[in-house]
C-alpha cells in the first residue's frame, strides 16, 4: 500500500468544493436542496454542483435544466432509463456515481476543485449545518474522507465496515441467520443492534467504509475510487464499500466524524424514537399474529396499499422537515 503524502488542509475560505449526488424523481425537491447546500457552504471560496439523474418519471429533468440556467456552477447529466440495463438498484446508483467521479478526474472544468462533498439530495441532510461541515477542518486527524453521523442513532450499517462494529455485509449476515433464528431476531442481531448512538463530541472513528448520506473527501482521494454495486456473482452490494476500498488501497484514511450531524434520525432509525418504537412493536405483533393464521402475504399487501395512500410526511417521518 502506497501512503500518499500528507496534503496541506486548504482553509474553507480558500477551498473550492463540488457537491455531487445521484437523483431520481427529484422535481419537487431539488431546487430546495441546492439552495440549502449553497447556504451551508457559503463560507467556501466557490461551490459547484454536479448531479446525475436517472429513471425519473416526474419533471426532474425540466427542473434540473432550470437550475442549470439559473444557478452559477450547477451542472447535471441525465442517464435516461437505466432500469432495463441495470435492474439492481445499487448497480444503477453506482453507474450514476461513477459519472461524476470520471468528470472530476478528467474534465478540465473541474480542475480547480479541492474537496468533493457527496450528498444524498432527498432531504436526508435536513439537519446539516455549516458548523457541522466545518468541524472536519477542526479535526486533528489526517483524513482523506469524513462521513456524517446522526443524532439519535447511526443508521447506515450496510455501507459501514469497521473491524469490530460492522466487519461484514449486514444483509449477507441477515440472510445467513434468518433461517436459524427467524426474521425478527436476525434483523436485531445483524442490523438494529449496530445502529448505535455515537455522541457528537466523540473522537473521529476510523473506518474501512461508511457514508450516512453525506461525506467530505479530498479531491485527489475521491477520484481514485470507483463505485461497484454488484458482487462477482451478480448479487447486490452497497456501492460505497468497493469505492472506499479503492481509496484505502492507495493509503487514504476514512473516518466517521461524530460532530458532522446531518439528521436526528432517518427512515431506518425512526424505530429508535418513542412513537417509532411503539409502531415497531405493534407491527411485529401484527405480523406474528398473521404468521400464526397463515395470512402474512395478504397482510403485507394490505399494509403496502395503506402506505401508498398516506401523506409523504407519515410514510417517511425520518425525512420530515
C-alpha positions in Angstrom: 0.0 0.0 0.0 1.4 3.4 -1.0 0.8 6.0 1.6 0.1 9.4 0.0 2.0 12.4 1.4 0.0 14.4 3.9 -1.7 17.1 1.9 -1.9 20.6 3.4 -5.5 21.2 4.5 -6.9 24.1 2.5 -8.8 26.6 4.7 -12.5 26.7 3.7 -12.4 30.3 2.6 -9.8 29.4 0.0 -11.2 26.0 -0.9 -13.3 25.2 -4.0 -15.8 22.4 -3.4 -18.1 20.3 -5.6 -21.4 18.9 -4.3 -22.2 15.6 -6.2 -25.0 13.1 -6.0 -27.4 10.9 -7.9 -31.0 11.9 -8.1 -34.3 10.3 -9.0 -37.8 11.8 -9.1 -36.4 15.0 -7.5 -38.5 17.5 -9.4 -40.4 18.8 -6.3 -37.3 19.0 -4.0 -34.1 19.6 -5.9 -34.3 23.4 -6.0 -34.7 23.5 -2.2 -31.8 21.0 -1.8 -29.5 23.1 -4.0 -30.4 26.3 -2.1 -29.8 24.6 1.2 -26.3 23.4 0.3 -25.4 26.8 -1.3 -26.3 28.4 2.1 -24.4 25.8 4.2 -21.3 26.0 2.1 -21.3 29.8 1.6 -18.1 30.1 3.6 -16.1 28.3 0.9 -14.4 30.0 -2.0 -16.8 28.5 -4.5 -19.5 25.8 -4.7 -20.1 23.7 -7.8 -22.8 21.1 -8.3 -22.6 18.0 -10.5 -25.8 15.9 -10.3 -26.6 12.7 -12.2 -30.2 11.8 -12.8 -31.8 8.6 -14.0 -35.1 6.8 -14.2 -37.3 9.7 -13.2 -41.0 9.7 -14.0 -41.7 13.2 -12.9 -40.4 16.6 -14.2 -36.9 16.1 -12.7 -35.1 16.8 -16.0 -37.0 20.1 -16.5 -36.3 21.3 -13.0 -32.6 20.4 -13.4 -32.4 22.3 -16.7 -33.9 25.4 -14.9 -31.3 25.1 -12.2 -28.5 24.8 -14.8 -29.8 28.0 -16.4 -30.2 29.9 -13.1 -27.6 28.7 -10.6 -23.9 29.5 -11.3 -21.8 26.4 -11.2 -24.7 24.0 -11.4 -24.5 21.1 -14.0 -26.3 17.8 -14.4 -26.3 14.8 -16.7 -29.4 12.7 -17.3 -28.7 9.0 -17.9 -32.2 8.3 -19.1 -33.8 5.0 -18.1 -31.2 2.7 -16.7 -33.5 0.2 -15.1 -33.8 -2.2 -18.1 -30.0 -2.5 -18.4 -29.3 -2.2 -14.7 -32.3 -3.7 -12.8 -30.5 -3.9 -9.5 -30.7 -0.6 -7.5 -27.1 -0.3 -6.2 -25.8 -1.2 -9.7 -27.8 1.7 -11.2 -26.6 4.1 -8.4 -23.0 3.0 -9.0 -23.3 3.8 -12.7 -24.5 7.3 -11.9 -21.9 7.9 -9.2 -19.1 6.9 -11.5 -20.2 9.6 -14.0 -19.3 12.3 -11.6 -16.1 10.5 -10.4 -15.0 10.4 -14.1 -15.9 14.1 -14.7 -14.0 15.2 -11.6 -11.0 13.2 -12.6 -10.8 14.2 -16.2 -12.9 17.2 -17.1 -10.8 20.4 -17.0 -13.8 22.4 -15.9 -13.4 20.7 -12.5 -9.6 21.0 -12.3 -9.9 23.7 -9.6 -11.9 21.6 -7.2 -10.2 20.9 -3.8 -12.9 19.0 -1.9 -15.8 16.8 -3.0 -19.0 16.6 -1.0 -21.1 13.6 -1.8 -24.7 14.0 -0.7 -28.0 12.3 -0.8 -30.2 15.0 -2.3 -33.5 13.7 -1.0 -33.9 15.8 2.2 -31.9 13.4 4.3 -29.4 16.1 5.2 -32.1 18.4 6.7 -30.1 19.0 9.9 -26.7 19.6 8.3 -25.2 22.9 9.2 -22.2 25.0 8.2 -20.7 24.3 11.6 -21.1 20.6 11.2 -19.2 20.6 7.9 -16.5 22.9 9.2 -15.9 20.5 12.1 -13.9 18.4 9.6 -11.4 21.3 9.3 -11.1 21.5 13.1 -10.2 17.8 13.4 -6.5 16.8 14.1 -6.8 13.5 12.2 -5.2 13.2 8.8 -8.4 12.5 6.8 -9.0 11.9 3.2 -12.7 11.3 3.8 -15.1 12.3 6.6 -18.6 10.9 6.7 -21.7 12.0 8.6 -23.4 11.0 11.8 -27.0 11.1 13.0 -28.0 12.4 16.5 -30.3 9.6 17.7 -28.5 6.6 16.1 -26.1 6.0 13.3 -28.2 4.4 10.6 -26.1 3.4 7.5 -24.9 -0.1 8.5 -24.9 -1.5 5.0 -22.2 1.0 3.9 -20.3 0.6 7.2 -17.2 -1.5 7.6 -15.3 -1.5 10.8 -13.3 -4.4 12.2 -15.3 -4.6 15.4 -18.5 -2.6 14.9 -19.5 -3.9 11.5 -17.0 -6.2 9.9 -19.3 -7.8 7.2 -22.2 -7.0 4.9 -25.1 -6.8 7.4 -27.7 -8.1 4.9 -25.5 -11.0 3.9 -25.2 -11.8 7.6 -29.0 -11.5 7.9 -29.6 -14.0 5.1 -27.3 -16.4 6.9 -29.1 -16.1 10.2 -32.8 -15.7 9.2 -33.4 -19.4 8.8 -31.7 -20.1 12.1 -33.2 -17.5 14.4 -36.1 -16.1 12.4 -36.7 -12.7 10.8 -37.1 -10.5 13.9 -34.0 -11.9 15.7 -31.9 -11.8 12.5 -32.8 -8.1 12.0 -31.9 -7.3 15.6 -28.7 -9.2 15.5 -27.3 -8.1 12.1 -28.7 -4.6 11.7 -30.6 -2.9 14.6 -28.1 -3.8 17.3 -25.4 -1.9 15.3 -27.5 1.2 14.9 -26.0 2.8 18.0 -25.8 6.4 19.2 -22.4 8.0 18.5 -22.1 11.2 20.7 -21.4 14.3 18.6 -18.4 15.0 21.0 -16.8 11.6 20.4 -13.5 11.4 18.6 -13.5 10.6 14.9 -13.9 6.9 14.2 -11.6 5.4 11.6 -13.5 3.0 9.3 -13.0 1.0 6.2 -16.2 2.3 4.7 -19.1 4.5 5.8 -21.4 7.1 4.3 -24.5 8.2 6.2 -25.9 10.4 3.5 -23.1 12.9 3.4 -19.3 12.8 3.1 -16.4 15.2 2.5 -13.4 14.0 0.5 -10.1 15.4 -0.6 -10.5 15.6 -4.3 -7.2 13.7 -5.0 -8.5 10.8 -2.9 -12.1 10.9 -4.3 -11.1 10.4 -8.0 -9.1 7.2 -7.3 -12.2 5.2 -6.4 -14.9 3.5 -8.5 -18.3 2.5 -7.2 -19.5 -1.1 -7.7 -23.0 -2.3 -6.8 -22.7 -5.9 -7.7 -20.5 -8.7 -6.4 -18.7 -11.3 -8.5 -21.9 -13.4 -8.7 -24.2 -10.5 -9.7 -25.6 -10.1 -6.2 -26.4 -6.6 -4.9 -23.8 -5.0 -2.6 -23.5 -1.5 -1.2 -21.7 0.6 -3.7 -19.7 2.6 -1.2 -17.8 -0.4 0.1 -15.7 -1.0 -3.1 -15.3 2.7 -3.6 -13.7 3.1 -0.2 -11.6 0.0 -0.6 -10.1 1.6 -3.6 -9.2 4.7 -1.6 -7.7 2.7 1.3 -5.6 0.6 -1.1 -3.9 3.8 -2.1 -3.3 4.8 1.6 -6.2 7.2 2.1 -7.8 7.2 5.5 -11.6 7.4 6.2 -13.5 8.4 9.3 -16.9 8.9 10.7 -17.0 12.5 12.0 -19.4 12.3 15.0 -19.7 16.1 15.0 -21.0 16.2 11.4 -24.6 15.6 12.3 -26.9 15.6 9.2 -30.2 14.3 10.7 -31.7 13.4 14.0 -32.9 10.1 12.6 -33.9 8.6 9.3 -36.5 6.2 8.0 -34.1 3.4 9.0 -33.8 4.6 12.7 -37.3 6.0 13.2 -38.0 3.0 15.4 -35.5 4.5 17.9 -38.0 7.3 18.7 -40.7 6.6 21.3 -43.5 6.7 18.7 -41.4 4.7 16.3 -40.7 2.0 18.9 -44.4 1.6 19.7 -45.1 1.4 16.0 -42.4 -1.2 15.5 -43.7 -3.3 18.4 -47.2 -3.1 17.1 -46.2 -4.2 13.6 -44.2 -7.1 14.9 -47.1 -8.3 17.0 -49.5 -8.0 14.0 -47.0 -9.9 11.7 -46.6 -12.6 14.3 -50.4 -13.0 14.6 -50.6 -13.1 10.8 -47.9 -15.8 10.7 -49.9 -17.9 13.1 -53.0 -17.5 10.9 -51.0 -18.2 7.7 -52.0 -14.9 6.2 -48.7 -13.0 6.2 -48.6 -12.3 2.5 -52.1 -10.8 2.5 -51.3 -8.6 5.4 -48.1 -7.3 3.8 -50.1 -6.5 0.6 -52.7 -4.6 2.7 -50.0 -2.6 4.6 -48.3 -1.6 1.3 -51.7 -0.5 -0.1 -52.4 1.6 3.0 -48.9 3.2 3.0 -49.4 4.4 -0.6 -52.4 6.4 0.5 -50.7 8.1 3.4 -49.1 11.6 3.1 -45.4 11.7 2.4 -44.6 13.0 5.9 -46.3 10.0 7.5 -44.8 7.5 5.1 -41.3 8.9 5.7 -41.2 10.5 9.2 -37.4 10.4 9.3 -37.2 12.9 6.5 -39.9 15.3 7.6 -38.8 18.9 7.7 
